[in-house]
Amino acid sequence: MDFSIIIKYILIGILSAYLLIYGLRPSVPYPDSILELYENPWLLVLVVIINFYVYIWDSKVGILLCLSVVALIFDMIQFTN
């Protein structure tokens, strides 16, 4: 059994659940761990770099992570103004 495939599908499930619960519904408040990005914008640069390497590893997981980051950036723009 190949554990990298299992890890990829678990990550796809987690990112899909995140997008359905938080990313695509801005009326739902984020948990405290995600709100750290609002206080420390340099973490966003780190997330974008990690997203690049995740995309190189697997394109499906990278695209879902990119959608999550874009949703988070739009929420940051919407709620900080």
Contact map, one row per residue, 1 for C-alpha under 8 A:
111000000000000000000000000000000000000000000000000000000000000000000000000000000
111111000000000000000000000000000000000000000000000000000000000000000000000000000
111111100000000000000000000000000000000000000000000000000000000000000000000000000
011111110000000000000000000000000000000000000000000000000000000000000000000000000
011111111000000000000000000000000000000000000000000000000000000000000000000000000
011111111100000000000000000000000000000000000000000000000000000000000000000000000
001111111110000000000000000000000000000000000000000000000000000000000000000000000
000111111111000000000000000000000000000000000000000000000100100000000000000000000
000011111111100000000000000000000000000000000000000000000000000000000000000000000
000001111111110000000000000000000000000000000000000000000000000000000000000000000
000000111111111000000000000000000000000000000000000000000000100000000000000000000
000000011111111100000000000000000000000000000000000000000001100100000000000000000
000000001111111110000000000000000000000000000000000000000000000000000000000000000
000000000111111111000000000000000000000000000000000000000000000000000000000000000
000000000011111111100000000000000000000000000000000000000000100110010000000000000
000000000001111111110000000000000000000000000000000000000000000100000000000000000
000000000000111111111000000000000000000000000000000000000000000000000000000000000
000000000000011111111110000000000000000000000000000000000000000000010000000000000
000000000000001111111111000000000000000000000000000000000000000000110000000000000
000000000000000111111111100000000000000000000000000000000000000000000000000000000
000000000000000011111111100100000000000000000000000000000000000000000000000000000
000000000000000001111111110111000000000000000000000000000000000000000000000000000
000000000000000001111111110000000000000000000000000000000000000000010011000000000
000000000000000000111111110000000000000000000000000000000000000000000010000000000
000000000000000000011111111100000000000000000000000000000000000000000000000000000
000000000000000000000111111110000000000000000000000000000000000000000000001000000
000000000000000000000000111110000000000000000000000000000000000000000000000000000
000000000000000000001100111111000000000000000000000000000000000000000000000000000
000000000000000000000100011111100000000000000000000000000000000000000000000000000
000000000000000000000100000111110110000000000000000000000000000000000000000000000
000000000000000000000000000011111110000000000000000000000000000000000000000000000
000000000000000000000000000001111111000000000000000000000000000000000000000000000
000000000000000000000000000000111111000000000000000000000000000000000000000000000
000000000000000000000000000001111111110000000000000000000000000000000000000000000
000000000000000000000000000001111111111000000000000000000000000000000000000000000
000000000000000000000000000000011111111100000000000000000000000000000000000000000
000000000000000000000000000000000111111111110000000000000000000000000000000000000
000000000000000000000000000000000111111110000000000000000000000000000000000100000
000000000000000000000000000000000011111110000000000000000000000000000000000000000
000000000000000000000000000000000001111111110000000000000000000000000000000000000
000000000000000000000000000000000000111111111000000000000000000000000000000000000
000000000000000000000000000000000000100111111100000000000000000000000000000000000
000000000000000000000000000000000000100111111110000000000000000000000000000000000
000000000000000000000000000000000000100111111111000000000000000000000000000000000
000000000000000000000000000000000000000011111111100000000000000000000000000000000
000000000000000000000000000000000000000001111111110000000000000000000000000000000
000000000000000000000000000000000000000000111111111000000000000000001000000000000
000000000000000000000000000000000000000000011111111100000000000001001000000000000
000000000000000000000000000000000000000000001111111110000000000000000000000000000
000000000000000000000000000000000000000000000111111111000000000000000000000000000
000000000000000000000000000000000000000000000011111111100000010011000000000000000
000000000000000000000000000000000000000000000001111111110000010000000000000000000
000000000000000000000000000000000000000000000000111111111000000000000000000000000
000000000000000000000000000000000000000000000000011111111110110000000000000000000
000000000000000000000000000000000000000000000000001111111111111000000000000000000
000000000000000000000000000000000000000000000000000111111110010000000000000000000
000000000000000000000000000000000000000000000000000011111110010000000000000000000
000000010000000000000000000000000000000000000000000001111111110000000000000000000
000000000000000000000000000000000000000000000000000001111111111000000000000000000
000000000001000000000000000000000000000000000000000000100111111100000000000000000
000000010011001000000000000000000000000000000000000001100111111110000000000000000
000000000000000000000000000000000000000000000000001101111111111111000000000000000
000000000000000000000000000000000000000000000000000000100011111111100000000000000
000000000001001100000000000000000000000000000000000000000001111111110000000000000
000000000000001000000000000000000000000000000000001000000000111111111000000000000
000000000000000000000000000000000000000000000001001000000000011111111100000000000
000000000000000000100000000000000000000000000000000000000000001111111110000000000
000000000000001001100010000000000000000000000000000000000000000111111111000000000
000000000000000000000000000000000000000000000011000000000000000011111111100000000
000000000000000000000000000000000000000000000000000000000000000001111111110000000
000000000000000000000011000000000000000000000000000000000000000000111111111000000
000000000000000000000010000000000000000000000000000000000000000000011111111100000
000000000000000000000000000000000000000000000000000000000000000000001111111110000
000000000000000000000000000000000000000000000000000000000000000000000111111111000
000000000000000000000000010000000000000000000000000000000000000000000011111111100
000000000000000000000000000000000000010000000000000000000000000000000001111111110
000000000000000000000000000000000000000000000000000000000000000000000000111111111
000000000000000000000000000000000000000000000000000000000000000000000000011111111
000000000000000000000000000000000000000000000000000000000000000000000000001111111
000000000000000000000000000000000000000000000000000000000000000000000000000111111
000000000000000000000000000000000000000000000000000000000000000000000000000011111
